[in-house]
Amino acid sequence: MRDDQVLRGVDLVRSFGDGETRSFALREVSIELGRGELALLMGPSGSGKSTLLAVISGLLEPDSGRVFSQPGDVEVDIWKMTTRQREQFRLRHCGFIFQGYNLFPALNARQQLEIVLKWGDGASSRDPRERADEMLGLLGLAKKARLLPSQLSGGEKQRVAIGRALIKNPQLVFADEPTSALDWAHGEQVIELLRIAAHERGATILVVSHDQRIVPFVDTVFHLEDGRMTDSEPVHAPRDAAVHR
């Protein structure tokens, strides 16, 4: 086990269906991630990438195997927790970026970020607005703060969702295809924010993506195929270099 290990999945198995219809999404998959690591999980469609992301983040229970996390001083076994304990763990330590955005339809862009800070952070009413506006500015959405999701493009909704995931400076970030709805100019902005969260703030980040353009900017690439981890390789992305060149 690595010295800087923060997240560890051991012999994870996850299947769907029963009997003759049973299929395996994960087949004894193991993975380790360190503090401040920006990792990329790649593989063909249907290889089990999103399933692995859900299992190690505490959203989907595995058939067997264990998930350990140590965002603080004490390591915890995520799937030995109660449902309430897992919910609190995710609220306190995790940020999620989903393919489907998962935005609240009745809240504008600013409120999508503010509610995260007010709900879990205990901040003053003024502080969440300032922090939300700062994040929207970093994402190029300063002029969209008062727009509802129905008034935003797919790429804009994706950037709001990314801002919501990062605004609390979580220790663990799980991102499922974060650049899929973005042109590369905005994709670069997102990868730069993830790089800063990992390399400057110490977050542990796992990105699931088909986007090969991300590869030069991550620390490690994991390859999953047919539910099995086939390879992992360090990329050695320069930690002091910005994405824009």
Salt bridges, closest charged atoms under 4 A:
ASP4 OD1 - ARG2 NE 2.66
GLU37 OE1 - ARG2 NH1 2.98
ASP63 OD2 - ARG22 NH2 3.56
GLU75 OE2 - ARG8 NH2 3.28
ASP77 OD2 - ARG66 NH2 2.65
ASP77 OD2 - LYS80 NZ 3.99
GLU87 OE1 - ARG84 NH1 3.89
GLU114 OE2 - ARG129 NE 3.79
ASP121 OD2 - ARG131 NH1 3.09
ASP127 OD2 - ARG131 NH1 3.35
GLU130 OE2 - ARG126 NE 2.87
ASP133 OD1 - ARG110 NE 2.83
GLU156 OE2 - LYS144 NZ 3.25
GLU177 OE2 - HIS210 ND1 2.65
ASP183 OD1 - HIS186 ND1 3.32
GLU188 OE1 - HIS244 ND1 3.38
GLU192 OE1 - ARG195 NE 2.98
GLU200 OE2 - ARG195 NH2 3.72
ASP211 OD1 - ARG213 NE 2.97
ASP219 OD2 - HIS199 NE2 2.94
ASP219 OD2 - ARG239 NH2 3.64
GLU233 OE2 - HIS223 NE2 2.90
